[in-house]
Amino acid sequence: MYSFFQKKYKEPFPFHLLKADVHSHLLPGIDDGSPDVTTSINLMKGMVEMGFESFTATPHVMEDIWKNDDQSISAAHILLTNALKEVNMQYPVVAAAEYLVDGHLEQLLKNKIQLRTVRNNWVLIEVSFIQPPIQLHDVIFEMQLQGYQPVFAHPERYLYYAQHFNELVKVKDAGCILQSNLLSFSGYYGNEVKNFAEKLVDHDLIRLLGTDLHHQRHLLGLNDLQNTKSLRKIMDKIEN
């Protein structure tokens, strides 16, 4: 019997149209993402089932917490690459990084240490969830001087920008590409983040989507992601 209380069907998100994930924490054992190779492979299998065909691992680089560098990132990348060959998973994994805008990043730029890129010259950066660093625009400018294209990770999660929206517009106008997390549109991080993500789309500020995948809970959340109006707007932009 048909029930008037039956849940209305919602269209699942077409991950296969994205194909590539530009932001994830799949490299084993070097940040708060995957703790080991087995977990990394299982997470990747789940993403492949959704429709992803290539991956960009962006482990945190932070002054006081995750002090990753070329050596630690390369070692974890080799470990994962070799493990993928053993299970016959032939999906490319780029080893990039997610740089916190802090004193350590300033020092890397000062010493002209080559930064790891998501693609071409694109470098993923993040800021504090409490308040933006006072040196943010100086760092963006210096990155550009050195030939990098800054990609600003998950701006919708920095809720202080919701109260000072023009400051985020200035970040975009300074030359940053803004990348949103897919899970932000599901309410995974809370309704405030969801509403702010939708506002960013309405103002045509978002250019990239990523999973920011850390663990199994994120994978389950992505599996339940619906193709919302805001996400369709971004996908139309990407397809065009």
TANOR-V460053 format. One record per residue. N is the residue number from 1. RES is the residue in one letter. BURIAL is # if it has 24 or more other ideal C-beta (glycine too) atoms within 12 Angstrom, else .. D_LAST is the distance of its C-alpha to the last C-alpha in whole Angstrom. Layout:
# TANOR-V460053
[[N;RES;BURIAL;D_LAST] [N;RES;BURIAL;D_LAST]]
This chain:
# TANOR-V460053
[[1;M;.;43] [2;Y;.;40] [3;S;.;40] [4;F;.;39] [5;F;.;38] [6;Q;.;36] [7;K;.;33] [8;K;.;30] [9;Y;.;27] [10;K;.;24] [11;E;.;21] [12;P;.;21] [13;F;#;18] [14;P;.;16] [15;F;#;16] [16;H;.;16] [17;L;.;12] [18;L;#;13] [19;K;.;15] [20;A;#;16] [21;D;#;18] [22;V;#;18] [23;H;#;21] [24;S;#;25] [25;H;#;28] [26;L;#;29] [27;L;#;32] [28;P;#;35] [29;G;#;38] [30;I;#;37] [31;D;#;35] [32;D;.;35] [33;G;#;32] [34;S;#;34] [35;P;.;37] [36;D;.;38] [37;V;#;37] [38;T;.;37] [39;T;#;35] [40;S;#;32] [41;I;#;32] [42;N;#;32] [43;L;#;30] [44;M;#;27] [45;K;.;29] [46;G;#;28] [47;M;#;24] [48;V;#;24] [49;E;.;25] [50;M;#;22] [51;G;.;20] [52;F;#;19] [53;E;.;20] [54;S;#;20] [55;F;#;22] [56;T;#;22] [57;A;#;26] [58;T;#;26] [59;P;#;30] [60;H;#;31] [61;V;#;33] [62;M;#;36] [63;E;.;39] [64;D;.;41] [65;I;.;40] [66;W;#;37] [67;K;#;39] [68;N;#;36] [69;D;#;36] [70;D;.;35] [71;Q;.;38] [72;S;#;38] [73;I;#;34] [74;S;.;35] [75;A;.;38] [76;A;#;36] [77;H;#;33] [78;I;.;35] [79;L;#;37] [80;L;#;34] [81;T;#;33] [82;N;.;36] [83;A;#;36] [84;L;#;33] [85;K;.;35] [86;E;.;38] [87;V;.;36] [88;N;.;34] [89;M;#;30] [90;Q;.;28] [91;Y;#;25] [92;P;.;25] [93;V;#;25] [94;V;#;25] [95;A;#;28] [96;A;#;26] [97;A;#;28] [98;E;#;27] [99;Y;#;29] [100;L;#;31] [101;V;#;32] [102;D;#;36] [103;G;.;39] [104;H;#;38] [105;L;#;34] [106;E;#;36] [107;Q;.;39] [108;L;#;36] [109;L;#;35] [110;K;.;38] [111;N;.;39] [112;K;.;36] [113;I;.;35] [114;Q;.;32] [115;L;#;30] [116;R;#;28] [117;T;#;24] [118;V;#;21] [119;R;#;19] [120;N;.;20] [121;N;.;22] [122;W;#;20] [123;V;#;23] [124;L;#;23] [125;I;#;26] [126;E;#;27] [127;V;#;30] [128;S;.;33] [129;F;.;32] [130;I;.;36] [131;Q;.;35] [132;P;#;33] [133;P;#;35] [134;I;.;36] [135;Q;#;35] [136;L;#;31] [137;H;#;30] [138;D;.;33] [139;V;#;31] [140;I;#;28] [141;F;.;29] [142;E;#;31] [143;M;#;28] [144;Q;.;26] [145;L;.;30] [146;Q;.;30] [147;G;.;26] [148;Y;#;25] [149;Q;#;21] [150;P;#;22] [151;V;#;20] [152;F;#;22] [153;A;#;22] [154;H;#;22] [155;P;#;23] [156;E;#;23] [157;R;#;27] [158;Y;#;28] [159;L;#;30] [160;Y;.;32] [161;Y;#;29] [162;A;#;28] [163;Q;.;32] [164;H;.;31] [165;F;.;27] [166;N;.;27] [167;E;.;28] [168;L;#;25] [169;V;.;23] [170;K;.;25] [171;V;#;24] [172;K;#;21] [173;D;.;22] [174;A;#;24] [175;G;#;21] [176;C;#;20] [177;I;#;17] [178;L;#;18] [179;Q;#;17] [180;S;#;18] [181;N;#;20] [182;L;#;19] [183;L;#;23] [184;S;#;23] [185;F;#;21] [186;S;#;24] [187;G;#;27] [188;Y;#;28] [189;Y;#;29] [190;G;.;30] [191;N;.;29] [192;E;.;29] [193;V;#;27] [194;K;#;25] [195;N;.;25] [196;F;#;24] [197;A;#;21] [198;E;#;20] [199;K;#;21] [200;L;#;19] [201;V;#;16] [202;D;.;17] [203;H;.;18] [204;D;.;14] [205;L;#;16] [206;I;#;14] [207;R;#;12] [208;L;#;13] [209;L;#;15] [210;G;#;18] [211;T;#;21] [212;D;#;24] [213;L;#;26] [214;H;#;30] [215;H;#;32] [216;Q;.;32] [217;R;.;32] [218;H;#;28] [219;L;#;27] [220;L;.;29] [221;G;#;27] [222;L;#;24] [223;N;#;25] [224;D;.;26] [225;L;#;23] [226;Q;#;21] [227;N;#;18] [228;T;#;18] [229;K;.;17] [230;S;#;16] [231;L;#;14] [232;R;.;12] [233;K;#;11] [234;I;#;10] [235;M;#;8] [236;D;.;6] [237;K;.;5] [238;I;.;5] [239;E;.;4] [240;N;.;0]]
